[in-house]
Amino acid sequence: MNDTPIVVKDPAGSRDNEIRPFAIEGMDVRGRAVRLGTVVDQILKAHDYPEPVAKILGEMLTLTAMLGSMLKFNGIVTIQTKSGGPVPMMVADYELRDDGVGRLRGYADINAEVMAQYGKNPSFHGLIGSKNGYLALTIDQGDDMERYQGIVELKGETLSEVARNYFENSEQTPTEIRLRCDHDPVTNHWRAGGIMVQHLARGEEGRERLLERNTEEEWNRASVLMHSVKTEELLDPQLTLDQLLYRLFNEDGVRVFDSVALVHACRCSRDRLLTVISQFSDDDVDHMTVDGKISVNCQFCNSTYDFTPDEARAAAEEAKA
Ligand SMILES: [Zn+2]
């Protein structure tokens, strides 16, 4: 985050696929607004997901971008859910490298048989939270830093609620979040958006207790204003994030910080998948060979990589050596 904030006077200039950090003037309230256009459309369209699953994955990508943009160093933030329901696993990750761009990817694993039992409009809980569902947040900042993992039960009617509970319980930071993913009514492309505010007062050192009552009132005001955001506003391509923030918080004054650009980028490659194949036995290689080749699919981006059985065996030999 840049240390020299820009005061929003003439809101313009923000666009799709970005995260805008902001602060409300004079309050201990910080926040983030996210808008995803082509990034979420590409990720969701790589697979043929049932509509309700695609929407939750779109929200999870938005949440992952919000959390990922809090990384101070290069690293990877992963959000993963597991359950015994129709979506045994859903995962989204965000990678930050030296170029400062946030790389997003994600996919959902679906059990079609179980899915069919849940009817046309399955609930959030039914889809990803049922049967001991949980959500894990992992922050991996390389070998020099300790890996962090937090786990929360998937209780709640929406992913926003689960995330809110996570911050409240695991981080003791009062947080309000709204997430949304839906089709653009004009183009039918997927879009996603989200906004979160956090109350930082409790975590601040040296703060006088006398001010606590004031800051509680300020926090309530900030949460009410944030929740006044309309679903359409979170997704509207005609409304920039700066315009949205101005609309919500202009009476109190909102400052925005440098935005983070987001791209859809998978980390799969021929070399990586060859490493996976190198673990297979000769028998496995025989079983997987169809029409003289072994096709391996990347679960994230759905790209297919073809290998010859000889390549697979050579890789296995090399791995043993
Ligand atoms: Zn991939």
Residues whose N, C-alpha, C, O or C-beta is under 5 A from the ligand:
A	BS01	ZN	C266 R267 C268 C298 F300 C301 N302
